[in-house]
């Protein structure tokens, strides 16, 4: 329960009859197994929450004792009926939530009850198995409504009769129904600003003309066409979400609008001005046959020239990821001078060209990942290209190099992702000087660089000279550590996060001691049989040692600087020895150290895989023998032999006692009594 407090007010929780909780004039009776509204609550209650109970009927007398009520929530009950006089004593009710009930059973009587609420502003009828005709009856007399949700019902078709009297409506939520047709359903909603029709079955939107609408969400439908009504009127539209549909073409947008966010992710969209095989359909037009009642209109559209009729000057976010885009039309990006975020990932791009004609001076994020790029072209003149770019994602393409000097025009570049390309860093050692490479030397603003899975081999020279990298990902490069780590010398003062996951690191002699600024190090997926001793001097806060060959960690790890600074340590999937777990016990005593995968850590004893925190007694007993002092072990082994010899000596002595005494007597000549 979220409550806002004015100045000079204090929250005071107090128990109330029926087990409800009271704070100020708010009563929370959620999950109390109530079958009716309690009649012994405070009379000045203004907000009443009865969610997750078993109330079936809201009777005429249910709310008589609470005349000051303005917010009532009956979410997730078994409500089938609201009697016509139930709200007669609650004329000030403004917010009513009836989500996830069974109101379809007696909707006409419930509608009569709702009509007695002249001040109702927000009504939530989601999840009540309502058809469109039921919704029409329920809201027919609610002219004061500003927000209505009929999500998760069984509405299939919308026409002009359903929302006729909702002249004050600002927000309408129709998501997750079965809507396949809309026929002038919203034309009378002159104040409507936010419309959500996501997760339905709409095949197209043609003749869109809601000029007052600010946010339209029609994602997750089956839309193949989006055509705006031909008009020079100014549309207030700011956000349009057409993602997860079946769009074949770029939507035909208003000629004048305030659109700043256009979401077209996961469609089947492409441009046909230039096709991959070199052909062109530049002069081909498409005709739309629009049948409205008895009238028939034909609209002719030139698929890419229509882009010029749309005003995209205010667009800041364009998401065209997960489509079938081979290339962009001429001057396409030039229409978007305010664009800050452009997402073209997961398309079919083989080339992408930047020039001063498409300056994109405001662009801060450009995502071209998961395409088929073999060429990134830059036409450099006297002006800057991408001067404000901060994040550049080129991962998972077929690039081998970047245009020389590309980063001299991106003065604010901070994050560069080149992972899963076959690129190399300049300078190349020895005979490899002629191999194309990426030169990031001198890019002082660059702080995050990912080179994962690039096939890097035997790094040499000073590829990071003049940079201030803080995050460096070199994972999945099996031969990147074939030499020493001298090529990291320019990052010793700045590098904080280093990933060497799956780089075939096997030598515990690898020297990390110079990287004094490191706070996070990932060494997972390697072949380490011992922890590199140079790590002991670092003050890491996070260390990942998963998927190595470690039988144990150093017993004194908790006492060195590394052990004292660590806050997060990953250890699972290593073949630890169950009989040498002193290091594990020591780590359990380190304050503020967290082992997120602690439950996955196992150790081995013979062929058995066990949890180090619950070793069986026979295993402990066996380990005691294996770890006992060798001198004590030798003593225990020698003791039976000594005892055997002693017993044998005594037996022999007793058997030969009489003969020995006689021999002594004969030699000494003295008699002795027997």
Secondary structure, DSSP 8 states (H G I E B T S, - for coil): ------TT----EEE-GGG-EEETTEEE-TTS--SS--SSS-TT--EEE--SS---EE-TTTTTT-TT--EEE-TTS---EE-TTTTTT-TT--EEE--SS-TTTTHHHHHHHHTT-TT--EEE--SS---HHHHHHHTTT-TT-SEEE--SS---EEETTSSTT-TT--EEE--SS---EEES-STT-TT--EEE--SS---EEEEE--TT--EEE--SS---EEEE----SEE---EEE--SS---S--B--SEE---EEE--SS-----SS-TTS---TT-EEEEEEEETTEEEEEEEETTTHHHHS--TT--EEE--SS------TTTGGG-TT--EEE--SS--SEEEEEGGG--TT--EEE--SS--SEEEEE--SS-SSTT--EEE--SS------TTGGGS-TT--EEE-TTS---BSS--GGGGGS--B--TT-TT--EEE-TTS--BS--S-TTTT---SEEE-TT-TBTTSS-SGGGGGGTTT--EEE-TTS----TT---TT-TT--EEE-TTS--SS--GGGGG---SEEE--SS--S---TTGGGSHHHHH-SEEE--S--EETT--HHHHHHHTSTT-B-TTGGG--EEETTEEE-TTS--HHHHHHHHHHHS-HHHHHHHHHHHHHHHHHHHHHHHHHHTHHHHHHHHHHHHT-----
